[in-house]
């Protein structure tokens, strides 16, 4: 929600009815999972970021 919708952590908490700790934990786990997938597929974070940017245009 932060990256795609531009919402702040507070807005995300209000939308989902959860705490900041939950948001931080979920984001950390999601980024860690993405890093692992990128590593397994030999995709650099820079390449993934560039693909994401292209998708957003």
C-alpha distance matrix in Angstrom:
0.0 3.8 5.6 5.3 5.0 6.4 5.9 8.3 8.9 11.3 9.3 7.0 10.5 12.1 10.0 10.5 13.8 13.7 14.7 13.6 15.5 13.7 10.3 12.4 14.2 11.6 10.0 13.7 14.7 12.3 13.4 16.9 16.9 15.9 18.6 21.1 20.5 20.9 24.0 25.5 25.2 26.3 23.4 22.9 19.5 20.7 21.4 18.1 16.4 18.9 18.3 14.6 15.7 18.3 16.1 14.1 17.6
3.8 0.0 3.8 5.8 5.7 4.7 4.7 6.1 7.3 10.3 9.2 7.8 11.2 13.1 11.9 12.7 15.5 14.9 14.9 12.9 15.0 14.1 10.3 11.4 14.0 12.1 9.6 12.9 14.8 12.7 12.8 16.4 17.2 16.0 18.0 21.0 20.9 20.8 23.6 25.6 25.4 26.0 22.9 21.8 18.2 19.1 20.4 17.4 15.1 17.8 17.9 14.2 14.9 18.0 16.5 14.2 17.4
5.6 3.8 0.0 3.8 5.9 5.6 7.7 9.5 11.0 14.1 12.8 11.4 14.8 16.7 15.1 15.8 18.9 18.2 18.4 16.2 17.9 16.8 13.1 13.7 15.8 13.6 10.7 13.5 15.2 12.4 11.9 15.7 16.3 14.3 16.3 19.4 18.9 18.3 21.4 23.5 22.8 23.2 20.0 18.9 15.3 15.9 17.0 14.0 11.6 14.1 14.2 10.5 11.1 14.3 12.9 10.8 14.1
5.3 5.8 3.8 0.0 3.8 5.8 8.2 11.2 12.9 15.5 13.3 11.9 15.6 16.8 14.6 15.5 18.9 19.0 19.9 18.3 20.2 18.6 15.0 16.3 18.2 15.5 13.1 16.3 17.3 14.2 14.4 18.1 17.9 15.8 18.4 21.2 20.0 19.7 23.1 24.7 23.6 24.5 21.1 20.6 17.4 17.8 18.1 15.0 13.0 14.8 14.1 10.3 10.9 13.3 11.2 8.9 12.3
5.0 5.7 5.9 3.8 0.0 3.8 5.5 9.2 11.5 13.3 10.6 9.9 13.8 14.3 12.1 13.8 17.0 17.6 18.6 17.4 19.8 18.4 14.9 16.7 18.9 16.5 14.5 18.0 19.3 16.5 17.0 20.7 20.7 19.0 21.6 24.4 23.4 23.2 26.6 28.2 27.3 28.2 24.9 24.2 20.9 21.2 21.7 18.7 16.5 18.2 17.7 14.0 14.1 16.4 14.3 11.5 14.3
6.4 4.7 5.6 5.8 3.8 0.0 3.8 6.7 9.7 11.6 9.6 9.8 13.4 14.2 13.0 14.9 17.6 17.8 18.1 16.2 18.9 18.1 14.4 15.7 18.5 16.7 14.3 17.4 19.4 17.1 17.0 20.7 21.4 19.7 21.7 24.8 24.4 23.9 26.9 29.0 28.3 28.7 25.4 24.1 20.6 20.7 21.8 19.2 16.4 18.3 18.6 14.9 14.5 17.4 16.0 12.9 15.5
5.9 4.7 7.7 8.2 5.5 3.8 0.0 3.8 6.6 8.0 5.8 6.3 9.8 10.5 9.7 11.8 14.1 14.4 14.7 13.1 16.1 15.5 12.0 13.8 16.7 15.1 13.3 16.7 18.7 16.9 17.3 20.8 21.7 20.6 22.7 25.6 25.5 25.4 28.3 30.3 29.9 30.6 27.5 26.3 22.7 23.3 24.6 21.7 19.2 21.5 21.7 17.9 17.9 20.8 19.2 16.4 19.1
8.3 6.1 9.5 11.2 9.2 6.7 3.8 0.0 3.8 5.3 5.2 6.3 8.7 10.0 10.6 12.3 13.8 13.3 12.7 10.6 13.8 13.9 10.6 11.8 15.3 14.6 12.8 15.7 18.2 17.1 17.3 20.5 21.9 21.2 22.9 25.8 26.3 26.2 28.8 31.0 31.0 31.4 28.5 27.0 23.2 24.0 25.8 23.1 20.5 23.1 23.7 20.0 20.1 23.3 22.0 19.3 22.0
8.9 7.3 11.0 12.9 11.5 9.7 6.6 3.8 0.0 3.8 5.5 5.1 6.2 8.7 9.9 10.5 11.6 10.3 9.2 6.8 10.0 10.3 7.2 8.6 12.0 11.8 10.5 13.3 15.8 15.3 15.8 18.7 20.2 20.2 21.8 24.4 25.2 25.6 27.8 29.9 30.4 31.0 28.4 27.0 23.3 24.6 26.5 23.6 21.4 24.4 24.9 21.3 21.9 25.2 23.8 21.4 24.5
11.3 10.3 14.1 15.5 13.3 11.6 8.0 5.3 3.8 0.0 3.8 5.4 5.1 6.3 8.7 10.0 10.1 9.6 8.6 7.3 11.1 11.6 9.4 11.3 14.5 14.4 13.9 16.6 18.9 18.6 19.5 22.2 23.6 23.7 25.5 28.0 28.7 29.3 31.5 33.5 34.0 34.7 32.1 30.7 27.1 28.3 30.1 27.2 25.0 27.9 28.2 24.6 25.0 28.2 26.6 24.1 27.0
9.3 9.2 12.8 13.3 10.6 9.6 5.8 5.2 5.5 3.8 0.0 3.8 5.4 5.1 6.1 8.6 9.6 10.3 10.7 10.1 13.7 13.3 10.7 13.3 16.2 15.2 14.6 17.9 19.7 18.8 19.9 23.0 23.9 23.7 25.9 28.3 28.6 29.1 31.7 33.5 33.7 34.6 31.8 30.7 27.1 28.2 29.6 26.5 24.3 26.9 26.9 23.2 23.6 26.4 24.6 21.9 24.7
7.0 7.8 11.4 11.9 9.9 9.8 6.3 6.3 5.1 5.4 3.8 0.0 3.8 5.4 5.0 6.0 8.0 8.1 9.0 8.6 11.7 10.4 7.8 10.8 13.2 11.8 11.5 15.0 16.4 15.4 17.0 19.9 20.6 20.6 23.0 25.2 25.4 26.2 28.8 30.4 30.7 31.8 29.2 28.4 24.9 26.4 27.6 24.3 22.6 25.4 25.1 21.4 22.3 25.2 23.0 20.8 24.0
10.5 11.2 14.8 15.6 13.8 13.4 9.8 8.7 6.2 5.1 5.4 3.8 0.0 3.8 5.5 5.3 5.4 4.9 5.7 6.4 9.6 8.6 7.2 10.5 12.6 11.9 12.6 15.6 16.9 16.7 18.5 21.0 21.8 22.4 24.7 26.6 27.2 28.3 30.6 32.1 32.8 34.0 31.6 30.8 27.4 29.1 30.5 27.2 25.6 28.6 28.4 24.7 25.9 28.7 26.6 24.5 27.8
12.1 13.1 16.7 16.8 14.3 14.2 10.5 10.0 8.7 6.3 5.1 5.4 3.8 0.0 3.8 5.6 5.0 6.9 8.5 9.9 13.1 12.1 11.0 14.2 16.3 15.4 16.1 19.2 20.4 20.0 21.9 24.5 25.1 25.5 27.9 29.9 30.2 31.3 33.8 35.2 35.7 37.0 34.5 33.8 30.3 31.8 33.0 29.7 28.0 30.7 30.3 26.6 27.5 30.2 27.9 25.6 28.6
10.0 11.9 15.1 14.6 12.1 13.0 9.7 10.6 9.9 8.7 6.1 5.0 5.5 3.8 0.0 3.8 5.7 8.1 10.6 11.9 14.7 12.9 11.4 14.9 16.6 14.8 15.5 19.0 19.8 18.7 20.9 23.7 23.7 23.9 26.7 28.6 28.4 29.6 32.4 33.5 33.7 35.2 32.7 32.3 29.0 30.5 31.3 27.8 26.3 28.9 28.1 24.4 25.5 27.8 25.3 23.1 26.2
10.5 12.7 15.8 15.5 13.8 14.9 11.8 12.3 10.5 10.0 8.6 6.0 5.3 5.6 3.8 0.0 3.8 5.5 8.8 10.6 12.7 10.2 9.4 13.2 14.1 12.3 13.7 17.0 17.3 16.6 19.2 21.6 21.5 22.2 25.0 26.5 26.5 28.1 30.6 31.5 32.0 33.8 31.5 31.4 28.2 30.1 30.9 27.3 26.2 29.0 28.1 24.5 26.1 28.5 25.8 24.1 27.5
13.8 15.5 18.9 18.9 17.0 17.6 14.1 13.8 11.6 10.1 9.6 8.0 5.4 5.0 5.7 3.8 0.0 3.8 7.2 10.0 12.1 10.2 10.5 14.1 15.0 14.0 15.8 18.7 19.1 19.1 21.6 23.7 23.9 25.0 27.6 28.9 29.3 31.0 33.3 34.2 35.0 36.7 34.6 34.3 31.1 33.1 34.0 30.5 29.4 32.3 31.6 28.0 29.5 32.0 29.5 27.7 31.0
13.7 14.9 18.2 19.0 17.6 17.8 14.4 13.3 10.3 9.6 10.3 8.1 4.9 6.9 8.1 5.5 3.8 0.0 3.8 6.9 8.4 6.6 7.5 10.9 11.6 11.2 13.3 15.7 16.2 16.8 19.2 21.0 21.5 22.9 25.2 26.5 27.2 29.0 30.9 32.1 33.1 34.7 32.8 32.3 29.1 31.3 32.6 29.1 28.1 31.3 30.7 27.3 29.0 31.7 29.4 27.8 31.2
14.7 14.9 18.4 19.9 18.6 18.1 14.7 12.7 9.2 8.6 10.7 9.0 5.7 8.5 10.6 8.8 7.2 3.8 0.0 3.8 5.4 5.3 6.5 8.9 10.1 10.9 12.6 14.4 15.6 16.7 18.6 20.2 21.4 22.8 24.6 26.1 27.3 28.8 30.5 32.0 33.3 34.4 32.6 31.7 28.5 30.7 32.3 29.1 27.9 31.3 31.1 27.8 29.2 32.3 30.3 28.6 32.1
13.6 12.9 16.2 18.3 17.4 16.2 13.1 10.6 6.8 7.3 10.1 8.6 6.4 9.9 11.9 10.6 10.0 6.9 3.8 0.0 3.8 5.4 5.0 6.2 8.5 9.9 10.6 12.2 14.2 15.3 16.5 18.2 19.9 21.1 22.5 24.3 25.8 26.9 28.5 30.3 31.6 32.4 30.4 29.2 25.8 27.9 29.8 26.8 25.3 28.8 29.0 25.7 27.0 30.3 28.7 26.9 30.3
15.5 15.0 17.9 20.2 19.8 18.9 16.1 13.8 10.0 11.1 13.7 11.7 9.6 13.1 14.7 12.7 12.1 8.4 5.4 3.8 0.0 3.8 5.4 5.1 6.1 8.5 9.9 10.5 12.1 14.1 15.4 16.4 18.2 20.0 21.1 22.5 24.3 25.7 26.9 28.6 30.3 31.1 29.5 28.5 25.3 27.8 29.7 26.7 25.7 29.3 29.5 26.5 28.1 31.3 29.8 28.4 31.9
13.7 14.1 16.8 18.6 18.4 18.1 15.5 13.9 10.3 11.6 13.3 10.4 8.6 12.1 12.9 10.2 10.2 6.6 5.3 5.4 3.8 0.0 3.8 5.5 5.1 6.0 8.5 9.8 10.5 12.1 14.2 15.3 16.3 18.2 19.9 21.1 22.5 24.2 25.7 27.0 28.5 29.8 28.2 27.6 24.5 27.2 28.7 25.4 24.7 28.3 28.0 24.9 26.9 29.9 28.0 26.8 30.5
10.3 10.3 13.1 15.0 14.9 14.4 12.0 10.6 7.2 9.4 10.7 7.8 7.2 11.0 11.4 9.4 10.5 7.5 6.5 5.0 5.4 3.8 0.0 3.8 5.5 5.2 6.1 8.5 9.9 10.5 12.2 14.1 15.3 16.5 18.3 20.0 21.1 22.4 24.2 25.8 27.0 28.0 26.1 25.2 22.0 24.3 25.8 22.6 21.6 25.0 24.9 21.7 23.4 26.5 24.7 23.3 26.9
12.4 11.4 13.7 16.3 16.7 15.7 13.8 11.8 8.6 11.3 13.3 10.8 10.5 14.2 14.9 13.2 14.1 10.9 8.9 6.2 5.1 5.5 3.8 0.0 3.8 5.6 5.2 6.1 8.6 9.9 10.6 12.1 14.2 15.4 16.4 18.3 20.0 21.0 22.4 24.4 25.8 26.4 24.6 23.5 20.2 22.6 24.6 21.7 20.6 24.2 24.5 21.6 23.3 26.6 25.2 24.0 27.5
14.2 14.0 15.8 18.2 18.9 18.5 16.7 15.3 12.0 14.5 16.2 13.2 12.6 16.3 16.6 14.1 15.0 11.6 10.1 8.5 6.1 5.1 5.5 3.8 0.0 3.8 5.5 5.1 6.1 8.5 10.0 10.5 12.2 14.2 15.4 16.5 18.4 19.9 21.0 22.6 24.4 25.4 24.0 23.3 20.4 23.3 24.9 21.9 21.5 25.2 25.2 22.5 24.7 27.7 26.2 25.5 29.2
11.6 12.1 13.6 15.5 16.5 16.7 15.1 14.6 11.8 14.4 15.2 11.8 11.9 15.4 14.8 12.3 14.0 11.2 10.9 9.9 8.5 6.0 5.2 5.6 3.8 0.0 3.8 5.5 5.1 6.1 8.6 9.8 10.5 12.2 14.2 15.4 16.5 18.2 19.9 21.1 22.5 23.9 22.3 22.0 19.2 22.0 23.2 19.9 19.6 23.2 22.7 19.9 22.4 25.1 23.3 22.7 26.5
10.0 9.6 10.7 13.1 14.5 14.3 13.3 12.8 10.5 13.9 14.6 11.5 12.6 16.1 15.5 13.7 15.8 13.3 12.6 10.6 9.9 8.5 6.1 5.2 5.5 3.8 0.0 3.8 5.5 5.1 6.1 8.5 9.8 10.5 12.2 14.2 15.3 16.4 18.2 20.0 21.1 22.0 20.0 19.2 16.1 18.7 20.2 17.0 16.3 20.0 19.9 17.1 19.2 22.2 20.7 20.0 23.7
13.7 12.9 13.5 16.3 18.0 17.4 16.7 15.7 13.3 16.6 17.9 15.0 15.6 19.2 19.0 17.0 18.7 15.7 14.4 12.2 10.5 9.8 8.5 6.1 5.1 5.5 3.8 0.0 3.8 5.5 5.3 6.1 8.6 9.9 10.6 12.3 14.3 15.3 16.5 18.4 20.0 20.6 19.2 18.2 15.3 18.3 20.1 17.2 16.9 20.7 20.9 18.6 20.8 23.9 22.8 22.4 26.0
14.7 14.8 15.2 17.3 19.3 19.4 18.7 18.2 15.8 18.9 19.7 16.4 16.9 20.4 19.8 17.3 19.1 16.2 15.6 14.2 12.1 10.5 9.9 8.6 6.1 5.1 5.5 3.8 0.0 3.8 5.5 5.1 6.1 8.6 9.9 10.6 12.3 14.2 15.3 16.6 18.4 19.6 18.6 18.3 16.0 19.3 20.4 17.4 17.9 21.5 21.1 19.0 21.8 24.4 23.0 23.1 26.8
12.3 12.7 12.4 14.2 16.5 17.1 16.9 17.1 15.3 18.6 18.8 15.4 16.7 20.0 18.7 16.6 19.1 16.8 16.7 15.3 14.1 12.1 10.5 9.9 8.5 6.1 5.1 5.5 3.8 0.0 3.8 5.4 5.1 6.2 8.7 10.0 10.6 12.3 14.2 15.4 16.5 17.9 16.4 16.4 13.9 17.1 17.8 14.4 14.9 18.5 17.7 15.5 18.4 20.9 19.3 19.5 23.2
13.4 12.8 11.9 14.4 17.0 17.0 17.3 17.3 15.8 19.5 19.9 17.0 18.5 21.9 20.9 19.2 21.6 19.2 18.6 16.5 15.4 14.2 12.2 10.6 10.0 8.6 6.1 5.3 5.5 3.8 0.0 3.8 5.4 5.0 6.1 8.6 9.9 10.4 12.2 14.2 15.3 15.9 14.1 13.4 10.7 13.9 15.1 12.2 12.4 16.1 16.0 14.1 16.7 19.5 18.5 18.8 22.3
16.9 16.4 15.7 18.1 20.7 20.7 20.8 20.5 18.7 22.2 23.0 19.9 21.0 24.5 23.7 21.6 23.7 21.0 20.2 18.2 16.4 15.3 14.1 12.1 10.5 9.8 8.5 6.1 5.1 5.4 3.8 0.0 3.8 5.4 5.1 6.3 8.7 9.9 10.6 12.4 14.3 15.0 14.1 13.7 11.7 15.3 16.5 13.9 14.9 18.5 18.3 17.0 19.8 22.3 21.5 22.1 25.5
16.9 17.2 16.3 17.9 20.7 21.4 21.7 21.9 20.2 23.6 23.9 20.6 21.8 25.1 23.7 21.5 23.9 21.5 21.4 19.9 18.2 16.3 15.3 14.2 12.2 10.5 9.8 8.6 6.1 5.1 5.4 3.8 0.0 3.8 5.4 5.1 6.2 8.6 9.8 10.6 12.4 13.9 13.2 13.8 12.4 16.0 16.3 13.4 15.1 18.4 17.5 16.3 19.6 21.6 20.3 21.4 24.9
15.9 16.0 14.3 15.8 19.0 19.7 20.6 21.2 20.2 23.7 23.7 20.6 22.4 25.5 23.9 22.2 25.0 22.9 22.8 21.1 20.0 18.2 16.5 15.4 14.2 12.2 10.5 9.9 8.6 6.2 5.0 5.4 3.8 0.0 3.8 5.4 5.1 6.1 8.5 9.9 10.5 11.8 10.3 10.8 9.1 12.6 12.7 9.7 11.4 14.6 13.7 12.7 16.0 18.0 16.9 18.2 21.5
18.6 18.0 16.3 18.4 21.6 21.7 22.7 22.9 21.8 25.5 25.9 23.0 24.7 27.9 26.7 25.0 27.6 25.2 24.6 22.5 21.1 19.9 18.3 16.4 15.4 14.2 12.2 10.6 9.9 8.7 6.1 5.1 5.4 3.8 0.0 3.8 5.5 5.1 6.1 8.6 9.9 10.1 9.0 8.8 7.5 11.3 12.0 9.9 11.7 14.9 14.7 14.3 17.2 19.3 19.0 20.2 23.3
21.1 21.0 19.4 21.2 24.4 24.8 25.6 25.8 24.4 28.0 28.3 25.2 26.6 29.9 28.6 26.5 28.9 26.5 26.1 24.3 22.5 21.1 20.0 18.3 16.5 15.4 14.2 12.3 10.6 10.0 8.6 6.3 5.1 5.4 3.8 0.0 3.8 5.4 5.0 6.2 8.6 9.6 9.9 10.7 10.6 14.3 14.4 12.5 14.9 17.8 17.1 17.1 20.2 21.9 21.3 23.0 26.1
20.5 20.9 18.9 20.0 23.4 24.4 25.5 26.3 25.2 28.7 28.6 25.4 27.2 30.2 28.4 26.5 29.3 27.2 27.3 25.8 24.3 22.5 21.1 20.0 18.4 16.5 15.3 14.3 12.3 10.6 9.9 8.7 6.2 5.1 5.5 3.8 0.0 3.8 5.4 5.1 6.2 8.3 8.3 10.3 10.5 13.9 13.0 10.8 13.8 16.2 14.9 15.1 18.5 19.7 18.8 20.9 23.9
20.9 20.8 18.3 19.7 23.2 23.9 25.4 26.2 25.6 29.3 29.1 26.2 28.3 31.3 29.6 28.1 31.0 29.0 28.8 26.9 25.7 24.2 22.4 21.0 19.9 18.2 16.4 15.3 14.2 12.3 10.4 9.9 8.6 6.1 5.1 5.4 3.8 0.0 3.8 5.5 5.2 5.7 4.7 6.5 7.2 10.4 9.5 7.9 11.1 13.3 12.4 13.2 16.3 17.4 17.3 19.4 22.1
24.0 23.6 21.4 23.1 26.6 26.9 28.3 28.8 27.8 31.5 31.7 28.8 30.6 33.8 32.4 30.6 33.3 30.9 30.5 28.5 26.9 25.7 24.2 22.4 21.0 19.9 18.2 16.5 15.3 14.2 12.2 10.6 9.8 8.5 6.1 5.0 5.4 3.8 0.0 3.8 5.5 4.9 6.1 7.3 8.9 12.1 11.8 11.0 14.0 16.1 15.7 16.7 19.6 20.8 20.9 23.0 25.6
25.5 25.6 23.5 24.7 28.2 29.0 30.3 31.0 29.9 33.5 33.5 30.4 32.1 35.2 33.5 31.5 34.2 32.1 32.0 30.3 28.6 27.0 25.8 24.4 22.6 21.1 20.0 18.4 16.6 15.4 14.2 12.4 10.6 9.9 8.6 6.2 5.1 5.5 3.8 0.0 3.8 5.5 7.8 10.3 12.1 15.1 14.0 13.1 16.4 18.3 17.2 18.3 21.5 22.3 22.0 24.5 27.0
25.2 25.4 22.8 23.6 27.3 28.3 29.9 31.0 30.4 34.0 33.7 30.7 32.8 35.7 33.7 32.0 35.0 33.1 33.3 31.6 30.3 28.5 27.0 25.8 24.4 22.5 21.1 20.0 18.4 16.5 15.3 14.3 12.4 10.5 9.9 8.6 6.2 5.2 5.5 3.8 0.0 3.8 5.5 9.0 11.2 13.6 11.7 11.0 14.7 15.9 14.4 16.1 19.3 19.5 19.3 22.1 24.4
26.3 26.0 23.2 24.5 28.2 28.7 30.6 31.4 31.0 34.7 34.6 31.8 34.0 37.0 35.2 33.8 36.7 34.7 34.4 32.4 31.1 29.8 28.0 26.4 25.4 23.9 22.0 20.6 19.6 17.9 15.9 15.0 13.9 11.8 10.1 9.6 8.3 5.7 4.9 5.5 3.8 0.0 3.8 6.5 9.6 11.6 10.0 10.5 13.9 14.9 14.3 16.4 19.0 19.4 20.0 22.6 24.6
23.4 22.9 20.0 21.1 24.9 25.4 27.5 28.5 28.4 32.1 31.8 29.2 31.6 34.5 32.7 31.5 34.6 32.8 32.6 30.4 29.5 28.2 26.1 24.6 24.0 22.3 20.0 19.2 18.6 16.4 14.1 14.1 13.2 10.3 9.0 9.9 8.3 4.7 6.1 7.8 5.5 3.8 0.0 3.8 6.5 8.3 6.4 6.7 10.1 11.1 10.7 12.7 15.2 15.7 16.5 19.0 20.9
22.9 21.8 18.9 20.6 24.2 24.1 26.3 27.0 27.0 30.7 30.7 28.4 30.8 33.8 32.3 31.4 34.3 32.3 31.7 29.2 28.5 27.6 25.2 23.5 23.3 22.0 19.2 18.2 18.3 16.4 13.4 13.7 13.8 10.8 8.8 10.7 10.3 6.5 7.3 10.3 9.0 6.5 3.8 0.0 3.8 5.3 5.2 6.3 8.6 9.9 10.8 12.5 14.3 15.6 16.8 18.7 20.6
19.5 18.2 15.3 17.4 20.9 20.6 22.7 23.2 23.3 27.1 27.1 24.9 27.4 30.3 29.0 28.2 31.1 29.1 28.5 25.8 25.3 24.5 22.0 20.2 20.4 19.2 16.1 15.3 16.0 13.9 10.7 11.7 12.4 9.1 7.5 10.6 10.5 7.2 8.9 12.1 11.2 9.6 6.5 3.8 0.0 3.8 5.4 5.0 6.0 8.6 9.8 10.4 12.2 14.2 15.3 16.5 18.7
20.7 19.1 15.9 17.8 21.2 20.7 23.3 24.0 24.6 28.3 28.2 26.4 29.1 31.8 30.5 30.1 33.1 31.3 30.7 27.9 27.8 27.2 24.3 22.6 23.3 22.0 18.7 18.3 19.3 17.1 13.9 15.3 16.0 12.6 11.3 14.3 13.9 10.4 12.1 15.1 13.6 11.6 8.3 5.3 3.8 0.0 3.8 5.5 5.1 6.2 8.7 9.8 10.5 12.4 14.3 15.4 17.0
21.4 20.4 17.0 18.1 21.7 21.8 24.6 25.8 26.5 30.1 29.6 27.6 30.5 33.0 31.3 30.9 34.0 32.6 32.3 29.8 29.7 28.7 25.8 24.6 24.9 23.2 20.2 20.1 20.4 17.8 15.1 16.5 16.3 12.7 12.0 14.4 13.0 9.5 11.8 14.0 11.7 10.0 6.4 5.2 5.4 3.8 0.0 3.8 5.4 5.1 6.2 8.6 9.9 10.6 12.4 14.4 15.8
18.1 17.4 14.0 15.0 18.7 19.2 21.7 23.1 23.6 27.2 26.5 24.3 27.2 29.7 27.8 27.3 30.5 29.1 29.1 26.8 26.7 25.4 22.6 21.7 21.9 19.9 17.0 17.2 17.4 14.4 12.2 13.9 13.4 9.7 9.9 12.5 10.8 7.9 11.0 13.1 11.0 10.5 6.7 6.3 5.0 5.5 3.8 0.0 3.8 5.4 5.1 6.2 8.7 9.9 10.6 12.5 14.7
16.4 15.1 11.6 13.0 16.5 16.4 19.2 20.5 21.4 25.0 24.3 22.6 25.6 28.0 26.3 26.2 29.4 28.1 27.9 25.3 25.7 24.7 21.6 20.6 21.5 19.6 16.3 16.9 17.9 14.9 12.4 14.9 15.1 11.4 11.7 14.9 13.8 11.1 14.0 16.4 14.7 13.9 10.1 8.6 6.0 5.1 5.4 3.8 0.0 3.8 5.4 5.0 6.2 8.7 9.9 10.7 12.8
18.9 17.8 14.1 14.8 18.2 18.3 21.5 23.1 24.4 27.9 26.9 25.4 28.6 30.7 28.9 29.0 32.3 31.3 31.3 28.8 29.3 28.3 25.0 24.2 25.2 23.2 20.0 20.7 21.5 18.5 16.1 18.5 18.4 14.6 14.9 17.8 16.2 13.3 16.1 18.3 15.9 14.9 11.1 9.9 8.6 6.2 5.1 5.4 3.8 0.0 3.8 5.4 5.0 6.2 8.7 9.9 11.0
18.3 17.9 14.2 14.1 17.7 18.6 21.7 23.7 24.9 28.2 26.9 25.1 28.4 30.3 28.1 28.1 31.6 30.7 31.1 29.0 29.5 28.0 24.9 24.5 25.2 22.7 19.9 20.9 21.1 17.7 16.0 18.3 17.5 13.7 14.7 17.1 14.9 12.4 15.7 17.2 14.4 14.3 10.7 10.8 9.8 8.7 6.2 5.1 5.4 3.8 0.0 3.8 5.5 5.1 6.3 8.8 10.3
14.6 14.2 10.5 10.3 14.0 14.9 17.9 20.0 21.3 24.6 23.2 21.4 24.7 26.6 24.4 24.5 28.0 27.3 27.8 25.7 26.5 24.9 21.7 21.6 22.5 19.9 17.1 18.6 19.0 15.5 14.1 17.0 16.3 12.7 14.3 17.1 15.1 13.2 16.7 18.3 16.1 16.4 12.7 12.5 10.4 9.8 8.6 6.2 5.0 5.4 3.8 0.0 3.8 5.4 5.1 6.4 9.0
15.7 14.9 11.1 10.9 14.1 14.5 17.9 20.1 21.9 25.0 23.6 22.3 25.9 27.5 25.5 26.1 29.5 29.0 29.2 27.0 28.1 26.9 23.4 23.3 24.7 22.4 19.2 20.8 21.8 18.4 16.7 19.8 19.6 16.0 17.2 20.2 18.5 16.3 19.6 21.5 19.3 19.0 15.2 14.3 12.2 10.5 9.9 8.7 6.2 5.0 5.5 3.8 0.0 3.8 5.4 5.2 6.6
18.3 18.0 14.3 13.3 16.4 17.4 20.8 23.3 25.2 28.2 26.4 25.2 28.7 30.2 27.8 28.5 32.0 31.7 32.3 30.3 31.3 29.9 26.5 26.6 27.7 25.1 22.2 23.9 24.4 20.9 19.5 22.3 21.6 18.0 19.3 21.9 19.7 17.4 20.8 22.3 19.5 19.4 15.7 15.6 14.2 12.4 10.6 9.9 8.7 6.2 5.1 5.4 3.8 0.0 3.8 5.4 5.4
16.1 16.5 12.9 11.2 14.3 16.0 19.2 22.0 23.8 26.6 24.6 23.0 26.6 27.9 25.3 25.8 29.5 29.4 30.3 28.7 29.8 28.0 24.7 25.2 26.2 23.3 20.7 22.8 23.0 19.3 18.5 21.5 20.3 16.9 19.0 21.3 18.8 17.3 20.9 22.0 19.3 20.0 16.5 16.8 15.3 14.3 12.4 10.6 9.9 8.7 6.3 5.1 5.4 3.8 0.0 3.8 5.6
14.1 14.2 10.8 8.9 11.5 12.9 16.4 19.3 21.4 24.1 21.9 20.8 24.5 25.6 23.1 24.1 27.7 27.8 28.6 26.9 28.4 26.8 23.3 24.0 25.5 22.7 20.0 22.4 23.1 19.5 18.8 22.1 21.4 18.2 20.2 23.0 20.9 19.4 23.0 24.5 22.1 22.6 19.0 18.7 16.5 15.4 14.4 12.5 10.7 9.9 8.8 6.4 5.2 5.4 3.8 0.0 3.8
17.6 17.4 14.1 12.3 14.3 15.5 19.1 22.0 24.5 27.0 24.7 24.0 27.8 28.6 26.2 27.5 31.0 31.2 32.1 30.3 31.9 30.5 26.9 27.5 29.2 26.5 23.7 26.0 26.8 23.2 22.3 25.5 24.9 21.5 23.3 26.1 23.9 22.1 25.6 27.0 24.4 24.6 20.9 20.6 18.7 17.0 15.8 14.7 12.8 11.0 10.3 9.0 6.6 5.4 5.6 3.8 0.0
